[in-house]
Amino acid sequence: MGKDALIPVGKIVGTHGIKGHLKAVSYGDPLDLFVPGKDLALGRGGEVLATFRIAFASPYKRVIRLGLEGIGSIEAAEAWIGCQLFIDLAALPQLEEGSYYWYQIVGLEAFTLHDRRLGRVEAILPTGSNDVYVVRDGKKEVLIPATDSVVVDIDLKQKILRVDLPEGLED
């Protein structure tokens, strides 16, 4: 696992039980990236601290219950709370045309069809029916539904997200 090729896929938010199981929030489609037998790096502040093999992953309420080989007690699990989870970019499944991973969207500059800059995509909120892009420019925040009717173009090379804002979201 090369450090330059790692992308964030989630965060550990707690423990589950006494056997060292973890609760994690996924930054994307919950279980697609957490495959038993795959390696998962854990880190803080951009520094990878350790790599573990995934023993199991299952949905649990609004999080993922995660078992990692080498973490076998609640005390060992507690030390990892707050860590980000990373996987190797090469381990990501290929997406179909027009689909993107969250790490590709976060950081894009958002513009309207009339070239008005809205800000930078800072986060993505999963809502069930569609994701919502959190776009910030200083203290101003716009929540943009990630639907085909609103998101007109995503240009990863130019790092631009172009949107056709519905009435009520325009200034």
Helices and strands as residue ranges (DSSP letters): G 3-5, E 6-16, E 21-26, E 39-44, E 47-60, E 63-68, H 74-78, E 84-88, G 89-91, H 102-105, E 109-112, E 117-126, E 131-137, E 140-145, E 151-155, E 160-163
